[in-house]
Amino acid sequence: MENDIKTPQLINPAGLYDPTPNAYSHMAVVPAGHTLVYISGQGGETADGHLVNDFRTQVKQAFANLATALASQGLTFQDVVKQTTLVVDHTENKLHILGEETSLIWTDKKFPVNTLIPVPRLALDGMLIEIEMLAVKRS
């Protein structure tokens, strides 16, 4: 890998399994001189605080909330290099839904680095998912 990179890179090194079927990359490298934008965990609640008790609906709304936060800084999902995903009562079915919805956003399969953490509950009653992101403003 070239040491003098100019743009953020998402990398899946040889010797590690292919994570793209699970909608993430193994590594992100951000060169010096870029601005990091941290977005706190967004759940499936609408702007008026409404929360539907359906996992897929909450995933879609969480991503919509993240898109709003990114847009406020002139960014898109293509600028995201890291995300952390918290899922209440995680199951393989929820992983499948999350993968499907994530693949609709990153159609090029250049997924950000992601850590999925199963949790027993989140901040609000009925909240099933929370996603935080780290994005990069390119210089």
Secondary structure, 3 states (H helix, E strand, C coil): CCCCCCCCEEECCCCCCCCHHHCCECEEECCCCCEEEEEEEEECCCCCCCCCCCHHHHHHHHHHHHHHHHHCCCCCHHHEEEEEEEEECCCHHHHHHHHHHHHHHCCCCCCCEEEEEEECCCCCCCCCEEEEEEEEECC
